[in-house]
């Protein structure tokens, strides 16, 4: 059995996890990125191609990550001959505000407040979020009185949210059909270019994500987050049967209360931050990438592979 993915996002973690679980690996990479990926010990078969869509005909098990929809498109993924780990129809749910809101509301998870144009106050701070997973690119914070000019020329769908001056947390879960349980595998914060304003406050900087830092939360917060994860998994079981298979992440702003700002419907890039929560469930360190490979291995052992791929 071979596990395949695209060279981007969290592919290193996926490949490392696959190797740790004894699988062969295949990586699709564009020529400009070949040197780095070929230098590692993680790739058994490197497919160097400008046509990343070749992975859609792969004969192994394809593990999607945050670059798949951008590179391949939802329709191509859903029509693909390849077997994808997880419910590939779940991938579309993170791509629009409408679907994200529908899923979070179905789960009963409180959301960040969306502000209508007539509600904007000139001296209040607001966060403008562009639709779809984009690594924070082109999101920005501004006073209400500045929004008029800043919103001109934005062609993507966007919305204005009330800015929460708290902590932004990204919570990584894994739902296992084989074991019938939800695991909370990590929490991270994002390192963004705009953090530079704290060191050199000269001009507005973008909210583009450049990295991730692991967070060990106060233990009293974990049961609430786990309950949200359970509720979300149950909601998606009803909205997109058979529901979630494998990894997902819920994204929150926290100022004493959790308010959801979105979610990731596949392995989240923030899971690249080192974390120890996996040892709550397993006797060895367990990244999300390794947890994916472990689920495949468990499914193969029990002859239940069709329950974890689509």
N, C-alpha and C positions, 0 to 999 in steps of 0.2 A: 504494500500500500504506500502511495506517495501523497504528500500534502503539498499543495501548490498555492502560490499567492503572487501578488504584484509587488515589485520593489518600490515601496513607499510607506509612509504613515507608521504602521506598527509591524511591518513585515519582519524585521529582525527578531522581535519578540515571538512572533508566530513560528518562524523557522527554528529559533532556539528551543522553544517548547516542543516542537515536533521532534527535533533531534534528541532531546532529553527523554522523550517517550518512545524512542526507538524507531521512528518513521524515517523514510527517505523524503527528501525535499526537492521541490522544483520551484524556481523563481523566474518570473517574466520581467525583464529589465530592458529599458531603452539604452541604446549604445552609449549615451553620454554619462550614464551611471554605472557602467559595467565595471570600471576599475575598482571602485569601492566594494561592491557586492562580491566580486570574484576574489577579493583578498581575504574574505572570511572563511571559516571552516563550516559554515552553516548550510551551504548550497551543494546538493548532490548533482543537480542538473540546472544549468543556467541557460535560459532561453533569451538570447539577445535579439530584440526585434523592435521596430518602430510601431508595429501593429500589436499593441497590448491586448486588443480584442481576441487574439489567438487563444487566450486563456479560457474563453467561453466554450471551446471544444476540448478542454483538458480531460484526460482520462483518469485523473486522480480525484482527490477531494479538494475542492477550492475553498479557501478560507477568506471571506471578504473582510475588508477594513475600510477606513474612511475615505480612501481615494477611489474606490470602485465605481461609485455612481458618477463621479466627475469624469473618470476616464472612459467608462463603458456605457453609461446611460441606464436608466431603470428598465426600459423596455427590452434592451438587449440582454440584461441580466435575467429577467423573468422568462425570456425565451430560450435561454442558454441550454445546450445539451449537457454541459458539465454538471456534476453533482456539487452543490454548494453546502458547506457546513452551515446549519441553521435554517431558519425560515426566511428564504430570500424575499418573500413578499413583505416581510417586516421592514426591510430596508427603506421602503418609500415613506414610512411614517415619520421619519425625521426631516424630510425634505421640504415640508411646507408648514407654515404657522397653523393652518386649518387642521391638518392631521395631528400635529403635536398637541394642540389644544384639546382636540377630541379625545385623544388617548389619556392625557393627564386628567381631564375632567371625568372621564369614565372611571378612572382609578380613584377619584376623590382627592387628588393631590393639589394643594393650594398653589396657584400660579402667581407670578409677578404681575403687577397691575399694568394693563395696557391703557395708554392715554389717547383719547380722541383729540383732534385738532382744536376743537372749541374748549377743551379743558386745560390747555397749556397755559401755565403762568410764567411771565417773563423772567422772574428771579428764581425759579425752581430749576433743579438739575434733572436732566432726562438722559436716558441711554437709548440710542438709536441702533436697532438690531436689524441686520439684513437677513432675508430669508435663506434657509438652507445651511448645511454644514460648510463653513468656509474658513475655519481656523481663526476666527475673529477678524478677518480681513474686512476693512472698511466700516466696521462698527465704530461708534464714537459717542462720547459724552459731551453735552452742551447745555448751557442755560436756555430756557425757553425763548428768551428774546433773540437768541442767535440761531434758532432752528430754521427760520424761514430761508435764509441764504444757504445754510449748510445742506438742506434737503433738496435744493434745486439741482437738477442734473442726475439724481440717483435714478437709474433705470430699473434696478432690481426691486422686488417687493421688499418693503421694510415696515417696521412699526416703531412707535415711540413708547418707551416704557418708563415708569417712574424709577429713578435711580435709587438703589439701596446702598447706602454707605456702610456695607458690612463685609463679610467674608464670602468669597465665591468658591463653592465646593462641588467637586465632580465625583460621584459615587459609583463605583464599579461593581456590578453584580454578574452572577452567572447562574442561569437556570438550567438544571440538569434533568432532562426527561428520563435518563437511565436510572438515576438515584432518586428522582422525585423530590428534589429539594432546591432551595435557593441559597446561594452562597454570596456573602458580601466580601469581595476580594481586595478592596482598596479604596482609598480616597486621595484626591490630589487637588492642588491649586495650579492655576496656569501662570506661567511667566510670560508677560506680554511686553511688547516694545514700550507701551505707555507707562510701564513701571519706571522708565527712565526719568519721568517728570519729577519723581521724588528726589532724584539726585541732581538733576539739571533742568529746572523748570523754565525753559526758554520758550518753547512753542508746543502746541498740541501734537501729540504723538499717536500713532495708530494702535489699535488693540489687537494687532496680529500676534498670534501665539508663537512663541519660539521654544517653549519647553514646558516641563511639568515637574512639580515638586510634591513628593509624598507627604501626606498629613495623617498623623495619628490623632484622631478626634478624642475629645472627652468621652469616656465610655458611656456616660449617661445619654449621649446623643445617638448612639448606635441603634438601640431598639426602635426608635422612631423612624430612622432611615430604613431599617430592615422592613418595618411594616409598610412603608411606602413602596419598597421593592416588591413585596408580596402583592400589594394591591395593584401595582402596575402590571405584573406578570398575569394576574387574574383578568385584568381588563383586556389585555392583548389576546388572551385565550379566546375571549368572546368577539373581539373586533377583527382578528386576523388568524383564524384557526390554522394550524394547531397552536398558535401562540408563539411565545419566545422559546427559541432553542439556543442555549449558550449565552454569550455575553451581551450586556447592554449597560448603559450608564444613565443615571439621572443627574441633572445639573441644577444646582440650587444657589440662590443668594440667601445668606443667613445673617440676620441682625438681632437674634434672639428668637426668631421664628424662621422656619424654612419656607421659601417661596421658589417654586420651580421656574427655571428659565428655559428649559428644554430637555432633550435627551438624545442619546446616541443609540441607534438600533443595530449595533454591531460592536466589535471591540473598539474601545475608545482610545484615542492617542494618549490620554492621560494615564492609562494603565502602564505606560512605559516607565513611570516613576516606580522605584523600588518600594515594596510594601511587605509587611509581615502578616497581614490578616489572613492570607491563604493558609497559614499554619493552624488557624482555628479549626479547619476542616481536614487538613492533611498533615501527615507526619514529616513532610519536607516542604521547603519553600515552593509556592505555587503561584506563578504569574498567570495572568489571563491567557496568554499565549500557550503556556503549558497546559492550562486547564482545558483548553479546546482540544488539544491532542489527547489528553487523558480521557475526555469524554468519548472521542472516536475510538480509542483503544478499549474502553469499557463496553461500548456498543458492539464492537467487533467480537469481543469475547462472549457476549450474550446473544450474538446473532440478531442484533437490533439496530443495525446501521441505518436502515430506512427511517428510523424514528428521529435521527439527528441530521439528516441531509434532505435537501429538496433540489 
